[in-house]
Amino acid sequence: MQSRNDSGIKVISNLALFFLLFGVFIAFGVLTALFLQTDPTYILGPFIISSFCGTPIGLFLFVWLRFIRRSKWHIAFILPSLIGLLLISIFLTWDAFDRIPTNIFKDVVANPIPAGVSNIQARDVGDGLLTEEEIVTFNAPPEVVDKIIADKGLTQTQYIVSEMDPGFREFSNINWNQDWTVYEKYENGESHNSLLITMWVNPERNTVLFQYWVG
């Protein structure tokens, strides 16, 4: 009976040490993500993924290595504990790739990028959970600008539904002292998310501010 109790205590202590290491690595990954990201709301993504997906995977691997394979302690404890950190790293790598300005342009404006488009600047300014919002600026010939307006189904408007995101002010080489023409498209989703696209075009029709929102 005593040996069975000792065995149970050993199992519990092993599991406690595993969860401690797992939590430490997740905390390290989240702090790293917080350091790299400008918007703290994006940290919720890596935390949720690493916690809800990484925990069962790491626990299964730990039990298999520690109690079935009886691997060396540094392999049985460290390797499964790194699962959460690995998932966070994958999330951040994919997120960094997804935020490349040309990739954002392709996702929300046009894919492939039309000939003549240049000086693309773009940022993801959504909250990372409930809404998706990207802002893009670029230069293009007037005919390309008109085609984008037609392809997106935008119409000229005097009454703007959305306000210009302040993130546009962080972009460079934009002359703000112009009379911008505004085009917009709004779909109030009932069975799907609402969509709002706003596009500001300068008088020469060669500079565009493009705002894409889904929520």
Beta strands, then each sheet from edge to edge (+ up, - down):
strand 1: 118-124
strand 2: 132-139
strand 3: 155-156
strand 4: 181-187
strand 5: 195-201
strand 6: 207-214
sheet 1: 1+ 2- 6+ 5- 4+ 3-
end
